[in-house]
Amino acid sequence: MDIGVDLAAVRNAAAVLTDHLQPTPAWAAPALDEVTGARVVLKHEEVQPTGAFKVRGGLNLLSGLGCDVVSASTGNHGQSLAFAARRFGARCRIVLPEPANPTKVRALRAWGAEVVLHGTCMEQAGAHARALAARDGARFVHPADEPALIAGVGTLYLELLTASPDLEYLLVPVGGGSGAAAACLVAAAVAPNCRVIGVQASSSPAAHDSWRSGSLVERPNRTTIEGLAIGAGYATTQAVLRGGLDDFVLVSDEQVRAAQLLLLTHAHTLAEGAGAASLAGLLALRSRLAGRRVGVVVTGGNASPAELGTVLDATHHAEVA
């Protein structure tokens, strides 16, 4: 399946982003090396103006669109479109399932998006967003099945693998799969010896199970990790993941929270749940990846107050113990 994204599309996206974003840092993390047994390079996408990597895709898509947009999101994808819509003078409406992360709702409105709360899951929010777009003649933007989004987020992997061409493994969180698909495409083109491993929540395993089975499946969507809370596999991203992923690992919500705490205490990095999933995957595979040079992408830092409280409470208990 030709999804319309290749290295040339990613390089074109990088040219678009030059006027809007600075490259994000990728630093060694010696304290994490001690814990994981690997040689870790952290790619810090939590420092983006929207707090997450998806801003790259939103800017790339809206740069050539010229119309109003409607989409569904748990927050970070929506912020990417809101940020880009503000830059390019477009109307942006984002449908979020309830309960919505108040930090992300506040940020969406600050960037100028109109927030609509509908349904209790991404599938219901997405159906409502489609209906709004059809009613009003706006462009519905799928959170993953969009070549321009994939090319845009591919620029982060182009930055990382250009700066660290000797990476042996790259761990990437998977919700809808746009980031993982981009990682596969870029790694195959510029660092063919680097193996890409996807990481998803075991309580929302739709993308993982779609990849394993070779067909699109729906699964219960029960994770508390917002950015990984997807209940179905998506055709465009799965087409890339099937040929590009070296492996795909499931981690529990508890493992993700532990990775958030580790990033906070060992790497001075505040990550939201999905932003810590890559590290959770590395910890789950530590015996296999010991001694390897591993890229870990911190995809976002938009933790809600409740989520942040949970992580800080875990820090307190660890200090008391």
N, C-alpha and C positions, 0 to 999 in steps of 0.2 A: 504494500500500500504506500503510494507516494503522498506524503502529508504536506508537501510544499515547503519543507524546511531543510536546509543544508548549511554547510559552513559559510557559503556566500551570504545567505540570508542572515546568519548570526553576525557576520562582519558588517553587513549593511545596518543592522540594528545597533551595533556598537557605534557606528558613525552618527546615527540619529541621537543616541544617548549622550554623545560628547558635549552637546550644548546644554544638557540638563542635569547630569550626574557626574560625580567624581568616582573613579575606581575605588572599591572598598578594600581594606587591608586584609592580608592573609599572613598570619603570624604563627611561629612555632609556639608550642605550649608545653614546656618541659615538665610542669607539675602533672599534666595529664599523661605525659609519657610514662611517668612512674606508676600511675594507676592502671593504665591500659596495657602497658608493655609494648605499645606501638610508638612510632615517631609521628606525632600529630601536627598537622597544619590546619589551623582554624581559619575559615573564610567568614569574615564578619559582615553579614548582610543586615544585622540588627541596627547598624549605624546609618542605614538609608533614611532619607527624610520622612518616609512613611513607616519606618521601623521594620521593613521586611523587603525581601528580594523581589517580590512581585511588581514593585514599581517599575522595574525594567520593562516588563511585558506591557503594562498599561501605556507607558509612554510610546513604545514602539507601535502599538496598535493604533492609538488615537492620532499619532503624528500624520497618518495618511488617510484618516477616516472621514472627517468633515461632516459628522452628524451626531445627534444625541444618542446616548447609550443607556441601556438598562441591563443589569446583571444581578445574579444572586451570589452571596458570599457569606462566609463566617467572619469576615472582617478584612483580611490583608489584601485579597484580590480586589475587594471593593475599594479599599483605600488607594490601590494603584490606579484604578480607573478615575476615582475622584481627583487625585493629584494631577493626572494627565488631562482630565477634562477642564480643570481650572487653568492649566497652562495653555490649552488650545481653544478655550472659550466654548465648550460644549456643555449641554445639560447632562447630568448624570444622576440616575436613580439606582439605588442598591437595595435589594430585598434581602433581609436577614431572617433566619429562623429564630424563634424565641426559645429560651431566654438568650438575649444577645449580650455579648461582652460590652459593658458600658464604656470601657476605654476605647474600644474600636468604634462604637456608635458616636462617641464624642469626637473622635478624630475624623470620621467620615463627614460629619456635619461641619467641622472646622475647615475641611478642604472644599466644602461647597456642595457635597452630595445631598440629595434628598433620600432620607432613610425610610424604608417601608418594612415593617415587621409583619411576617406572614409565615404560618406553619410552625412545625416543631423540628424540621430537618431540612437539609439542603435540597432534597428532592422536591419537597413541597414549595420551598422558597423559589427554586428554579422554575417550576411550572408557573408560578404566579408572575415571575419576571418575564417569562416568554409571553404570557397573556397581555401584560402591560405593554410590552414592545409591539406586539401585533396590533393592539388597539390604537396605539398612538403613532405608529409608523417610525418608531425608533429602532436602533440596531441592538438586537439582543447579543450580548457577549457571553459566550460559554466560558466558565472558569478554567477549562483545560483544553477543550477541543477547538483551539484557535491557533493556527500557524504563527501569527504575528506575536502572540503571547509567548509561545515556545521559543521563537527566535530571540525575543527580547530577554527572557531569563537565561537564554544560552550565553549571553554576554558575560555573566558572572563566572561561568565555567571556562570561557575563553580567557578571562583575566587570570583565574586561578591556575589553569594548566599552562599558560604562557609563563607565569611567574615561577611555577613549580612543576616543570616538565617531568621530573623524576618520581612523581607520585605513583605508587603501585596500586592503590585502591582509593576510591572516592565513595563516601557514604552520603546518601541523599534521602531526605524524608519524602514520603509519597502520600498525597491525598488524592487529588485528581490525576496527578502524574506529570504536569507540565514541566516542573523542574527536573524530575528524573529523566524525562524524555530528552530534554535539552542537554543534560549531562551526558547521556549516551551518544547523542549525535556529535557533540563537540569532542568528547574523548576519542571516539572512533576516528575523527578527522585529524586531530592534532597530537594525541597521546595514546596511540593504539595499544600500548602496553599497560595502560591504566584500566583496571577493572571497576565497573560501577556496580554498587550494591544498593538496592532500595530498602527503605525501612518504613514499616507501617504499623499502626496500632493493632494489636491482636483482637481487640473488641470491635474493630471496624475494618475487616480484612478484604473488602471487595476488590481492590486493585491487585492485592497479592494473590487472591484466589483466581481472579481473571487471568493473571499472568501464568499461574501454575497450570490452569486447565486449558489455556489456549482459546478461551471463548469468554465473552463478556457475561459477568454474573452480578447479581445483586446479593448483598449480605446484610445482616443486622448491623445497624450503625449506632454503637453504644459507647464509643470512646468519649472521654471528657477532654481529650486533646483537640481543640477546635480545628486547627489546620489540617488534621488528619481525619476529620469526621465526614467521610464520604461513604455512601451506601451502594455505589455501583461503579463498575469499571467503565472507562470512557474509550471509545473506539480509536480516536486519533493517537492518544498517548500510549494505549496498549499496543498499537501497531509498532511503535518504536521500542517499547520496553521488551517485547517478546524477543526481538533480535539483539537488543543492546545490553540488557542487564546480565551481569555475571551471576548474581544471586539476589534473593529477596528475603528479608528476615522480618519476623513479627516480634514486637516487644509489647509488654504490658504497659498500661498507664502508669503503674507504680515504677517501672523501670525508667520511663520518661521523666517522671518527677525527680527520681534520684539523679538522673543526668543533668537536669536543671540545677539541682543543688551543687553538683560537682563543677559545673561551669561557673557558678557563682563563687564558690570557695577556692577553686584551683585555677581559674582563668579570668577572674574579674569581669565576668560576662553575664549579663542578665538576659536570659533567653526565655521566650514563651515555650509552651510545651512542644509544638512542632519544631521550633528552633533547636531544641535539645534532642530530637529524635535520632539524628545522625550519631551523636555520641552514645545514646542508648544502644544503638545497633552495634557500634564498635565494642562496647562493653559486653554485649551478648556474644560477640565473635572474637573475644580477646585472645583465646588460645590459638585460633586460626591465623589471626593478623599480628601476632607478637613479632616484633622486630621489623615490621613493614612500615613503609612511609605512607601515611594515610591522610587524605583530605577529609575534613569534617566541616560541613557547611552549617553555620548557625543562620538559619533562614529568616528568623525574625525575633523581635524582642517585645512584642506587644502583649505582655502578660496583664491579665485583669487584676484588680485589687485582691479579689478572693484567691486567685491563683498565686499571686505574689505572697500573700499571707501564708498560704500552705507551704511554699518553699522556705520562707523565713522561719516559720514554725519548725520545720524539719531541721533547719540550721541550729535553732536554739536547743532542740532536743539532743542534737549531735554534740553540741558543746557541753551540755550538762552531763551526757554520758561519758 
